[in-house]
């Protein structure tokens, strides 16, 4: 069953009251009920206070605090093994520390043992499916068996033998194979520039404090766009998927992109989304859902620059259609929630209007699934 947001006189009055109380956050519960209020408190006492009373954090999947804006590209910074992303100027210090001077978080020190990637003021990207290795400024990537990182150079052992490379020649380092990110995090604090801090939420108020694997990190509330609770929600773009093309297109053409589009950011004519799927007309994307999947949230929209700028979105589960809509470039971006009713997988479909044209594409913005407790047999 699909539901769309609606506004009533009673709801409007409640929103006015909440505004007067300065309750400006929006919580999505596991059942995808939307509640206006404020995330606040310390340690085990962190809660979501609304005009109707407190909402148990154990029932909250995500809290949205403001517009996400467009994520700044990661040209310099650190990706930690727990999935945290810290943008800023990087220096390597004695004692095996990576120091990140972040505009949002201040000075953060990450032990090399907790770092997955280190980026040095470069727009070079790691090749697909790359394991541990060194990405050079000229674009070459050298896989390594082991590496030792120092303040001025990196010593590596690869098929080429042993080599010591000055850091001035390095665009980025990948110290280990990526393993999926946020596992084990109680909370995931998402910043307005795309930084993500994973750990346990020690304090929520004017300042958010997160206890991470590499120490406590503090961030001012205006810089926080959302707080995710990974045990109770998962982004669709991070789940296992399989893609089949329905239509005709040159071999090798991209039918689906995660968290990005062909022109870069995931955008509609009116909005920008940090997470989600970009699907070309004719694509069918089957996504495996986690155990306990309860409900699906997403914002369907025609992709910016799509030609033709109209199409039909649909979602199938268990061989039947559970939601669909025909949209064009003039349709406002509106959130949709769909109850999953125990489905093990869902398939996202997008068809252009008129049908058969591949120049059109759709955006499934901010798409995530909520996760409830799994009943034991």
Rosetta blueprint (number, residue, H / E / L):
1 X L
2 X E
3 X E
4 X E
5 X L
6 X L
7 X L
8 X L
9 X H
10 X H
11 X H
12 X H
13 X H
14 X H
15 X H
16 X H
17 X H
18 X H
19 X H
20 X H
21 X L
22 X L
23 X L
24 X L
25 X E
26 X E
27 X E
28 X E
29 X E
30 X L
31 X L
32 X L
33 X L
34 X E
35 X E
36 X E
37 X E
38 X E
39 X E
40 X E
41 X E
42 X E
43 X H
44 X H
45 X H
46 X L
47 X E
48 X E
49 X E
50 X E
51 X L
52 X L
53 X E
54 X E
55 X E
56 X L
57 X H
58 X H
59 X H
60 X E
61 X E
62 X E
63 X E
64 X E
65 X L
66 X L
67 X L
68 X L
69 X L
70 X L
71 X L
72 X L
73 X L
74 X L
75 X L
76 X L
77 X E
78 X E
79 X E
80 X E
81 X L
82 X L
83 X L
84 X L
85 X E
86 X E
87 X E
88 X L
89 X E
90 X E
91 X E
92 X E
93 X E
94 X L
95 X L
96 X L
97 X E
98 X E
99 X E
100 X E
101 X E
102 X E
103 X L
104 X L
105 X L
106 X E
107 X E
108 X E
109 X E
110 X E
111 X E
112 X H
113 X H
114 X H
115 X E
116 X E
117 X E
118 X E
119 X E
120 X L
121 X L
122 X L
123 X L
124 X L
125 X L
126 X L
127 X L
128 X L
129 X L
130 X L
131 X L
132 X L
133 X E
134 X E
135 X E
136 X E
137 X L
138 X L
139 X L
140 X L
141 X E
142 X E
143 X E
144 X L
145 X L
146 X E
147 X E
148 X E
149 X E
150 X L
151 X L
152 X L
153 X E
154 X E
155 X E
156 X E
157 X E
158 X E
159 X L
160 X L
161 X E
162 X E
163 X E
164 X E
165 X E
166 X E
167 X H
168 X H
169 X H
170 X E
171 X E
172 X E
173 X E
174 X E
175 X L
176 X L
177 X L
178 X L
179 X L
180 X L
181 X L
182 X L
183 X L
184 X L
185 X L
186 X L
187 X E
188 X E
189 X E
190 X E
191 X E
192 X L
193 X L
194 X L
195 X L
196 X E
197 X E
198 X E
199 X E
200 X E
201 X E
202 X E
203 X E
204 X E
205 X L
206 X L
207 X E
208 X E
209 X E
210 X E
211 X E
212 X E
213 X L
214 X L
215 X E
216 X E
217 X E
218 X E
219 X E
220 X E
221 X H
222 X H
223 X H
224 X E
225 X E
226 X E
227 X E
228 X E
229 X L
230 X L
231 X L
232 X L
233 X E
234 X E
235 X E
236 X H
237 X H
238 X H
239 X L
240 X L
241 X E
242 X E
243 X E
244 X E
245 X E
246 X L
247 X L
248 X L
249 X L
250 X L
251 X L
252 X L
253 X L
254 X L
255 X L
256 X E
257 X E
258 X E
259 X L
260 X L
261 X E
262 X L
263 X L
264 X E
265 X L
266 X E
267 X E
268 X E
269 X L
270 X L
271 X L
272 X E
273 X E
274 X L
275 X L
276 X E
277 X E
278 X E
279 X E
280 X E
281 X L
282 X L
283 X E
284 X E
285 X E
286 X E
287 X E
288 X E
289 X L
290 X L
291 X L
292 X L
293 X E
294 X E
295 X E
296 X E
297 X E
298 X E
299 X E
300 X E
301 X E
302 X E
303 X E
304 X L
305 X L
306 X L
307 X L
308 X L
309 X L
310 X E
311 X E
312 X E
313 X E
314 X E
315 X E
316 X E
317 X E
318 X L
319 X L
320 X E
321 X E
322 X E
323 X E
324 X E
325 X E
326 X E
327 X E
328 X E
329 X L
330 X L
331 X L
332 X L
333 X L
334 X E
335 X E
336 X E
337 X E
338 X E
339 X E
340 X L
341 X L
342 X L
343 X L
344 X L
345 X E
346 X E
347 X E
348 X E
349 X E
350 X E
351 X E
352 X E
353 X L
354 X L
355 X L
356 X L
357 X L
358 X L
359 X L
360 X L
361 X E
362 X E
363 X E
364 X E
365 X E
366 X E
367 X E
368 X E
369 X E
370 X E
371 X E
372 X L
373 X L
374 X L
375 X L
376 X L
377 X L
